[in-house]
Amino acid sequence: MDLQGCTALVTGANRGLGRAFALALLERGARTVYAGARDPGSVTDRDLVPVELDVTDPASVAAAAQRCGDVTLLINNAGIGLRSGLIAAPSLEAARAEMETNFFGALAMCRAFAPVLGRNGGGAIVNMLSVLSWATLPAVASYAVSKAAAWSMTNGIRLELRGQGTLVVGVHAAFIDTDMAAGITLPKTAPAEVAAQALDAVEKGHHEVLADRITRQTKDGLSSADFGLPAV
């Protein structure tokens, strides 16, 4: 897909990785970049088009699809991580919230924009996933569950949308230098680097991005008897 002259919508585009995606699209010649955010006033970059969007609110998603009917690229970046376990967590509240945003929110966006992309020639969807789509850690287990579900969903919609010519890209990464990884002292990848790899994949027609060494080693080890996250 040629990003020159494309029209894109990035969810969670007011900061962190979402903002990096939006700015990278402008640098690659996108005609319009809609920056989705719960508070559109938090989108401060002049060349972005703020769009009020809460991916967990069906009415908000439908309104965005109605307003942004010229989109040819959807980037599902919005996500939350509440650092919660499964059994040790005091309730299911964190797990439900992560599933609502990371899985159901992304799925709702795909469902709303699939017809838009189809009408506009096929286009592409990028879903921001995680190395924790394939492995988990007790302290973030419910987040890992939501990303595993999002990975499976990404594979499913890729098959469903193949007939209309929509490229579906899954982007997996370990630690990205954003607020979500604040306090983690392990090596982190710059948001701009992750965005660049993802947009390269869109341009080349690739369906998967493994953005760093930890992610590549984890994917390679899926069939290993001692599978787990590699030493960092």
PyMOL commands that set and color helices and strands:
alter all, ss='L'
color gray80, all
select helices_A, chain A and resi 16-27+40-42+58-67+93-119+131-133+138-160+162-164+179-181+191-204+213-220
alter helices_A, ss='H'
color red, helices_A
select strands_A, chain A and resi 7-10+32-37+49-52+73-76+124-128+167-172+208-210
alter strands_A, ss='S'
color yellow, strands_A
deselect
rebuild
show_as cartoon
